[in-house]
Amino acid sequence: LEDFTDIECHGIVDIAGDDAYGRNVIVISACRLPPHKELNHPKFLRYLMHTLDQFVESDYTLVYFHHGLNSKNKPSLGWLWTAFRAFDRKYKKNLKALYLVHPTGFVKILYQLFRPYISAKFGRKISYMNHLHELKQHVHYDQLRIPEQVLEHDRTLLSKGARLPHSQSSGFFAAAGAPTYQPTQQFRASLEHIKKHNNGDPIPNVVRDCVTYLDNDIALETEGIFRRSANTQVVKAVQALFDQGKYVNFDAYKNVHVAAVILKTFLRELEEPLLTFDLYDDVMSFQELDQSEKLVQARTLLLERLPEDNYELLKYIVEFLAKVIDRSDLNKMTASNLAIVFGPNLLWSRQEQASLISITHINQFTEYVLRKQHLLFSK
């Protein structure tokens, strides 16, 4: 594999977990592009393709922060055309949303130049965002590592224009301070709260309902199960029903991907990741262990250090995912593919923004757990 360390060090591309609809989020920041003389542009294109190759088999979202692109670091029109042609149907098919943040006249002129080669279907995936707060309804805003230069530019724009509405300035998640939950709340809550209002059952209703619905031949054999996204309005409506403690009839949606996305979204929106912040460093170093040491370490992490309720919920989910893997000849969801879509939803850092390296470590640990589940969940 080609060594991209010299390009990765600039932080031009970031991985930001999943968006509000269960899709991988990839962030590109123009302000982090170095001057022309310091960047090998053909290699940069290969790096972009290498990065996207890890995600394009699933639905994904791109966020592009345009501020900071200038005459010193702006790629040539020829390079942009080469890149446009290089990103063929494989990359465009599963791209579900492209958010262009702080667009300038240059972006709009570029779009007009390329417009004859952009299909109407792809064009509908593109959204202009004049202010950062517009992203909050689409992505987990607090998981984006937004460059300070972009934040400052946004503050300047807001000071010149309309003030940010209070409902948006209050944040995507709960306001600072001790969180308050509704008794029936499932999303963006803690496992402790959910168990307390679930007759002491550590398996949340939303998880049990999703797994129960998906545990049948039709769902298990659906190609791309857990890799496809679902209608955003439907996902929001289902989340609201669960949070209100109401019954959700998944059959009414006639789409197994709704329940699959809901399960991933629940995990991603937990107050603390299911594998807990405490295990993050151990997971980061897991791949450094000898093969003979991994099973002992994995059992220590899951059976001894993971809280009992987290262990029971993880066991419940992994045992179901083992059934998905058993049908991978039909659904194409191998342990490796499931790890890619579930890993970022099971663990993230309390302090650090996700990177390609950290995501890779998390996915590798997740894959190990999926492959060795019969040895790890036996006390």
Secondary structure, DSSP 8 states (H G I E B T S, - for coil): ----HHHHTTT-EEEEEEBTTS-EEEEEEGGG---GGG--HHHHHHHHHHHHHTTTTS-EEEEEE-TT--TTT---HHHHHHHHHHS-HHHHHTEEEEEEES--HHHHHHHHHHGGGS-HHHHTTEEEESSGGGGGGTB-GGG----HHHHHHHHHHHHHS----HHHHT-SS--SSS----TT--TTS-HHHHHHTTTT-SS-HHHHHHHHHH-SHHHHTSTTTTTS---HHHHHHHHHHHHTT----GGGGT-HHHHHHHHHHHHHTSSS-TT-GGGHHHHHTGGGS-HHHHHHHHHIIIIIIS-HHHHHHHHHHHHHHHHHHHTHHHH---HHHHHHHHHHHH---SSS---HHHHHHHHHHHHHHHHTHHHHS--
